[in-house]
Amino acid sequence: VLLALAGAHATIALDELDKVIARLKPKAVIPMHYYSAKGVLKIEPVETFLGHCKPENVTRVKGSILELTAAMLPKTNTPHIYVLEQSK
């Protein structure tokens, strides 16, 4: 599982993040540190990161907690993206 800094500007460029994901080959990616109306940083919204992903590989979790089991992880080399609701 990779917790990915998905806000670009203040973190890692999304093209570089794509390379990191390809190299690490995580089974699941949870984007974090992206724009929120509640935040103060001028960074990208999660949708910018999701633009690099196939929609069928994205699950929006209803809540800020996710419990993953081995059975939930994809069998392919393409990671599944879990977008949690921001808690603050």
Secondary structure by P-SEA (a helix, b strand, c coil): cccccccccccccaaaaaaaaaaacccbbbbcccccccccccccccccccccccccccccccccbbbbcccccccccbbbbbbccccc
